[in-house]
Structures are given as structure tokens and as C-alpha cells.
Amino acid sequence: MKKNLKRARRKRILFLIIFVLLAASVVYAAIMFTQAPSGVSTKESELVKSDYVLMILQCIVGMIVIFLPAQAEQRFGIDVPDMMEMIYFIFLFCAIYLGEVQNFYYRVPFWDTILHGFSAVMLGALGFFLVDFMNRSKTLHLKLKPFFVSFFAFCFATTCGVVWEIYEYSADQLLGTNMQKFMTAQGVVLQGHDALGDTMKDLIVDMVCALAIVLLGFWNLKRMEKRSMSRKPTLLNMTSELTENKGEANED
């Protein structure tokens, strides 16, 4: 009980810290936007107006989606584990604050790839959690086999990755940002096959990491299924027990 209370308290503190950082970043980016040059950056470390637009957009989106676990618990009665929520908050911190505000996407090698792999694992685990919730629901009356649970988790994780790429493409088209990294840090616009590299790499990483966590989850579900089956009395054992009981009654 004490551990749960401590974990819930840590979750609230983590939530507040990240929310305040994102809100402060919106104010910072809005101020810097008025002073930043337009067009394409001519220096490697220089940020232009489109960079600050992207920063503001990402921070606002982060401030909205950070409430998703709490909303899911209130509206659908889903009891999201505190640890899973904290991992989700940390992911938002790494992806938005470190990635966009602190420019880790350009400063840290493979930062985008690491985050896509991390998100795929997190979403795959969330897919397992959602199916487990539906299986335990008394109103839905579902009892899915391990294969279908794993298949749903895989499809859920990869679909979220596709939706994210659509979001990045839409932002780039409407706001002139560079979320899909079709332009290098030096302002060179990529062409042809090179321009697709970031998107395809992200999708491949999403699928591979989702598949890895799904295979691990499938193995664990099969192991649990075998363990539960071994505990159930088989028809042969029940028949033999009845026969033995009848024999004892006849002897009496």
C-alpha cells in the first residue's frame, strides 16, 4: 500500500515537472520566434522561424496528450499502471523537450531512432494491456487466444507509428516544418530516395521493435496458458477419481 502511494506521488511530481517544462518552452519559443530569421538556416546552430513553430506545435501537443492516461481512466474505467504512465511521461520528455527544445535530434546521434524503438516497445506493451483489460471485462465477454492478443498488440503499435508519420507529414506540409527530416541541419533539401530515408527508417524501427516485444509477450502468454491448463483437472483424472470413490463406497 505504501509503495503504491509513493509511486502515485512520484507520478504526480513527474507529470507536473514535464507539464511545466513544456509550458515554459511554449513561452520561450514564442519569444524567440519574433527574433528569429525567416527562410532556411545559413548556420548549423541557427534556428529559424519554422523551427520555433515546430517547437511550439510539439510542446502544445505534448501538453494535451499528457492527459490521455488520466482521461482513459476516467472515461473508460481503465486502471493504467502508474509505472506505465511514468514511462509515458518520460517518453514525452525525451521526444519533445529534449528532442525539439534542446535539439537532441541533431545533437545526439540516432536520437530519433532510439525514440521510435522505445515508443514501439511502449505501444506494444500498451496493446497487451488493453487486450488484457478487455479480456477481464465482464461486459465484453472476450477471451482471446495468445496469438490474437499478440497480433492486436503488433497492429496497434505499428498503426500508431503510421499515424505519427502522417502527423509529421501534415505538419511539414501545412506549417513548413522539418519533422520528417527532409532537410539537413545545414539547410540542404534532400531529393528522391534520400528524402524517404527518415520516414522508412522510422517505420521499419517501429515494426521491428514492436515485433520483438510482441514475440516476448506471446511467449509469456503461452507459458501462462500452459501453467493454467496444468492446474485444471483433466477429464481422465476426474473419471478416475469418481471410479475410486465409487469403489470405496461399494466396499463400505
Secondary structure, 3 states (H helix, E strand, C coil): CHHHHHHHHHHHHHHHHHHHHHHHHHHHHHHHHHHCCCCCCCCCCCCCHHHHHHHHHHHHHHHHHCCHHHHHHHHHCCCCCHHHHHHHHHHHHHHHHHHHHCCHHHHCCCHHHHHHHHHHHHHHHHHHHHHHHHHHCCCCCCCCCHHHHHHHHHHHHHHHHHHHHHHHHHHHHHHCCCCCCCECCCCCECCCHHHHHHHHHHHHHHHHHHHHHHHHHHHHHHHHHHHHHHHCCCHHHHHHHHHHHHHHHHHC
